[in-house]
C-alpha cells in the first residue's frame, strides 16, 4: 500500500485518523485471561501484554507468526561538527553487513522468526548540518516518511524498527531537547563512544540546532533536527498503526523518532511498547515522558533494532501463554 499522504500536514491528518484497538477483542482477551489455569495475575506483565496485543490484532486469542524487522539507514550532515567516534562511511559499510547477514540484528531476527528488511535512504547525500540549516526540506522529510510507511508489510503481525546512521544519536538528542525541554546536556550522551571533547562538541551542536530551529511543531522538529532514517521509522510506526500491527520500540534513537508522533497526535503510540532500556543515558527519561516501561534492561546500546528484536521473544511468550494455555474448564481443574 502506498503512503496516503504527500505533505507533512496530510501525514498529521492520517495519524490523527487512525483507529484504536478492537473493543470486543480486548474484552474477549480479558475474559479469557481470567479463566486460564493460573492464579490471577500470576504471569504479571505478560498478561497485560497479551491483552494489549489481542486488542490491536482484533483477535481475543491471537498468535504471532509473522514479525517484521525493518532497518533504515541515513547519513547526517551534523557529523561535520565532530559529533561521532566513527566516520560517516561506516553507515554504508554496516548496511552491506546487514544485507550479508553479518550483524547482530540478523541473528536476533532469525532467532525469533522475523523477516528482516533493510532500506538505505540516500546515503550519498547526507542531511544538511542542522547547526546551519534545517536537516531536511519538507519534500525530503515526506519522502522519508513515505519510505517508512511503504516498507511495512501489511501481512506482518508485529513490527520492530531499527536504524543505522553515524551521528544519529545527536539528532535524537536534539529532538528530545526540542520536544521535552531542558538543556542540551540533559539529553546528549556518548553514542558510539565519543571522548569528553567529542561529547562537548556534540552537546554544543545540539544546543546550536535548538537555538536555530525554534518551533513547537513536532513534525517540524523531525524535519529540522532529525534524519531520513528517523523520519522513516516514524513513517513505519504510523503505518503499523494504520494496519493494526503492534510495534516494539527500540532504543534512544527509535524512541526519539516515535516521540515526534506522540507529540503530534495524542495516543499515536498506543499500539507500541518499549522493547528495552538502552544504556544511552537519557533513554530512561525519554521513556518516562512517553509513559513507556521497557520490557528488558540489559545494558544494550547497539541500535539496529537489536533490543526490540530481542523483546519479540517476550511478547511471543506472552501471547503463547494467553492463547495456548487451557482454561480451568478445559483442563478440568477447580478454580476455587
N, C-alpha and C positions, 0 to 999 in steps of 0.2 A: 504494500500500500504506500503510495506516495504521500509525502507530508502535506497536510491540508492547510498550509499557511505559506505566505510569501513575504510577510513583513513581521517585524517584532510585535507590532500591535495585534496582528492576526494570531500570532503564536500565543500571546497572552489570552486572547479570546478562546482559543482551543483549550488551553489549560484550564480556564475557568469553567468551561462547559463539560468537563469530564465527569462521568458518573461516579458514584460511591460504590461501596460493597453491596452485595445482594443480601437484603434483609432476611429473606427466607432461608438462604443457605447459612447465614450466621446463626439464626435461631436453631436450625436443624443440627448444626455442628455443636452448639452449646448443649442442646438436649442429649445428643449422642455422648458427649464428653461426660455428662452426669450419669450415664448408665454403664460406663466401661468398668472392667474388673480391676479396680484400684480404689484406694481411699480418695475422697475428694481433695483435689489439689496436689496429689502425690507426685505428679510429674512437673510441678512448678511452671516455669515459663513455657515449657513445651506445650502445655495445654493451651495457653493463650496464643502461641504462635500458630498452632494447628487451626484454631477457630478463626484467627485473622486470615490465614491463608484460604480457608474454605470460603469465607465471605467474598474475597476478591475473585476467586475462581468460580463462584456461583454453584458450588457443589458441597453439600454437607459432609461428604465422605470422599475427599479428593485424593489424588496421587500426584507425585512429582516424577514425571517420566522424561521431560524434555527441557532441561535447563539450558540457557544460552549465556555464554560469557562473551562480551564484546570489548575489545581493547581499541581505544582511539589514541592516535599519536599526533602530536603537533610540536612545532618549534616556536620559540619565544624570542622576540626582539630585545626584551629586557635583559637577556643574557649578556648584552654588550656592557652592562653595568657590573659585571664580575660577580654575579649572584650564585653561581653554581661551581661545584668542585669538578664538574665534567664538562667537556666541550659539547656543543650542540650536535656534532656529528654522531654522538652516541645514540641519539634518538633513532636515526635510520638504521644503525647497526643493531639496536635492540629489536626493531621491527623485523629485520631479517631473522633474528634469533627466534622471535615468536613464530614466524612463518615456517621455520625449520624445526619447530618443536623443542627447542633447547632451553626455554625459560622456565622459571618456577610456575608461572601460570599455566603453562602447557601441562605440567604434571598434575597440578591440582584440578584442572578442568577434566582431565582424563580420569582421575581418581574418583570423581563424583559424577561421572557420566554426562558432562556438559559439552555441548558443541562450542567451539571457540572460533570467533571471527575477529579479524584484525583490519582496522581501517586507518591508513595513514593519510593525514589531511595536509596537503601542500607543504611537505617538509622542506622543499627547496625554497619556499617563500615564508620565512618566519613572520609572525605578527609584528606590528610596529612596537618599538620600545615605549612602553606606556608611561615612562617618566617624561616623554617628549610629545606624545600624540596618543590618541585612542588606539588600543591594541588592534581593533578590527573596525572596518567600516560596517555599517548596518547590513550591507549586502553580504559581506564575508561572514558575519555572525549568523545571519539567517541561513546561509549555505551550510554552515557547520551544524546548526540545529537540525536542518533537514537531513544531513548525512546521518546524524544520530537517530533521528526518527525512522528513516528508511532502513537502517541497519537492523532494527528489531524484527525478529521472525514472529509473525502473529500466531504461529502454532506453538511457540515456546510456552512453558508453564512456569518459568522462573527466570529472572534476568539479573545478571551481575554486569556492571560496567566498570572497566578499569582504564588506566591511562599510561602513556609513556610520553614524556616531554621534558627535556632538560630545561630547568628554570620554572617548572610549573608549580612548585611549592611557593614561589614568590607571587605568582598570580593568585593562588589560593589564599595566601596571607592577605593580599591586597583586597580581595573580595570580602573576606571575613571582617577586615577592619572597616571597610566601607559600609557594610550592612549591619554590623553588630556594635560598632563604636570602639572606643578605647584608642590606645596608642599603637603605632605600627609595631613596636617591640613586643606588645602583648600577644601578637598573632604570628610573629615571624620566628621560625626555627631554623635548624641547621640543614634540613632537607637531605641532600645527598652526602652531607658531612663537611660543610664548609668550616674553615677555621674562624677564629674570632674576627679577623679582619674581613673575611667574606661575609660573616653574619652582620657586621656593621654596614657593609655595602648593601646587603640585601634589605636590611631594615630601612636604610636611607632611601632605597629605590621604592619600597612600599610607601613610605611617607610622601615622597615626591609624587607618586601616582595618585594618592588620595587627594593631595592638595590640588593637583591639576584637573582632576575629573570629579568635581563636586556634583553629585547627583543622588537623589533619593529613589530613583527608578531602578529596581533590581536588575532588569534586563539591560539597562544601560550600563550598570556596573559590570555585568558579564561582558558586554561589548568592549568597554573601555579598559578593563583591567584583566580580563580573562584570556583564554587562549582557545584555539579551534577545538582542541580535544576536550576542554572543559565544556564548551558550548555543545559539542556533540554528545557528551554524557548527559547534559541537561535535556537535550532533544530525545535521547533514548529513554530516559526515565519518564518523560512526558508521554512518549508513545506507549510505553508499557502500561501506564495508567489508562490510556485510551483502549488498549486491548485487554484490560483487566489481568495483566500479568504482574504478580508481586515482584518486588525488587529488593535485593540485598545490597545496601550501600557499602562501598569500600572505605578507604581511609580519609585522611585530611583533604586531599585534592578532590576526590569524588564528593565528599560532604560539602565542600565549598561550592562546587557546581550545583549540587542539589539545593543548597541554601537559597540560590537565586530564584528557584521555583517556589520554595516555601514563602519567600518574602513577596513574590509577585502575586500569588494567589493562596489564600489561606486554605490549609488542608491538602495542598498539592502533593504532599509526601505521605499521605495516609496509607498508601499502598507499599510503603517501604519500611524496612527495618535496618538497623545498623549492624553490619556483619562483625566488626571488631573495633577495638580501641587501638589506634595507631600510636607508635612511640613518638610521633611528631607532637611536640609539647602542647600545642593549642587545640589538639583534636578533641580532648575531653570537653573543653568549654564550648567548642562548636557543636558537639553532640547535645550538650545540655541546652544550648539555645534552641536546638531543633526538637527537643523533647524526645531524644532517642537514647535508649540504653543498649550498649553493644552486647552482642552475643558472646564474643570472645575477647580476651585480653592476653595476648601472647607476645607483646613487645615487637610486633611486626612494623616495619616502615619501608617496605619494598615498593608499594604501589602495584601496578599491573592488574589490580582486582584480586590480588592474592588472598588477602584476609577475608574478603567477601566470598570468594570461591571456597575457601576452607569452611565457611559457615553454611554452605549448601548442605553439608553433612548434618549439621544441627537441625536445619529445617526439614530435611528429608526424614530424620529420626522422629521429629515431632509429628509429621504427617503420617508416617508409617504406623506409629503407635495409635494415633487417633483413628485412622481408617482400618487398621488391621486387627486391633485388639477385639476380643469378644466382649459383648455386654454381659451383665450378670445373668440375664435371662438366657442368652445363647449358651453360656458356659455352665448353667445350672448351679451357679454359686449364689449363696444367700447374700443379699446386700444389706442385711441387718434389719 
